[in-house]
Amino acid sequence: MTTFQPLVFSGVQPTGNLHLGNYLGAIRKFVALQDNNDCIYCVVDLHAITAQLVHDDLRNQIRSIAAAFIASGIDPVKHIVFNQSAVPQHAELAWIFNCVARIGWMNRMTQFKDKAGKDRENASLGLLAYPSLMAADILVYRATHVPVGDDQKQHLELARDIAQKFNIDFQQKIRETGTGVDMVVGEEPIHGYFPLVEPLIEGPAPRVMSLKDGTKKMSKSDPSDLSRINLMDDADTILKKIRKAKTDPDSLPSEVEGLKGRPEAENLVGIYAALADRTKDDVLQEFGGQQFSAFKPALADLAVHVLSPITEEMRRLMGDTTHIDAILRDGGERARARAEKVMAEVFDIIGFLR
Ligand code: AQP
């Protein structure tokens, strides 16, 4: 139990078309959390240049993520929606965290290993330091809860390690400046400046897998567009992609146990359950014993039913970007005002002169 004010923060990279994994694993959770929490949702454009420096039309990519937030139901007046580069304090705190974190911690990150591939020496320094910037994104607001997909779990553990090391390294200064907060970590009471963030990963679809390979996560950067359902796909495209999704020759089982060792079947049933807000067991009670030829059209209909209002609203918002630009500008100003206060205290704790 902490004494920090609960604050939800999360971000999405403008690195391509948003897909069903981003929606079910992250954005839908953002929407659900906004009823009872103070929330900050960010388009993390500084992260977008870590794996690939030059992007065509980055500005519209940024706008389209913000449009997806709004179209999905996030209220940008009650909460904050903005793009990361509009608040320089993210990069400022990330530099400090680069000096707190250890190179060994970064080298262990599976996302870095996956994205850098075999040629690690040639990966950007930014890609290696990505989790340090992610920790700064969250902690520059002293946010306490972070809704993400399962793939971000390791990065959030690292954000906790960074916060804890900062709290311990500067414990004397934190007390002297009177900026700390009492919190309990495990059983232990500690006094620190940064909260140890709680990941919010649970949900019906914490990891949506590729439609072409049930062992690989659905990803914006997968070269095959058939591997994912994009939020901007029209009904025919969704139908085609689900029809072509990889499956096995067996019929669907009647219980979840029967999905073991059948990653593609498990993925499609999981997607159906998440979209329908039902359990997998419940879905299998309806479809158990049926062939994929019967299940796929039902899944496609459901996906179109859930996604088409969002797609339509995204298209409308992207048709005239002045509204989205105004939301991002306003959100950026409000986020900056909060981040400035935190950074002034961080500078004080470290002992920089202002
Ligand atoms: N397949 C997924 N299932 C569930 N959640 C997912 N997320 C991403 N893919 C899945 C969650 O979406 C949020 C935003 O992700 P991101 O765009 O910031 O970065 P990412 O995790 O690297 O997403 P992609 O699509 O795989 O992008 P690329 O290909 O650019 O790396 C996060 O909360 C993430 O967990």
Residues whose N, C-alpha, C, O or C-beta is under 5 A from the ligand:
A	BS01	AQP	G11 V12 Q13 T15 G21 N22 G25 A26 P147 V148 G149 D150 D151 Q152 A205 P206 R207 V208 M209 K217 M218 S219 K220 S221 D222
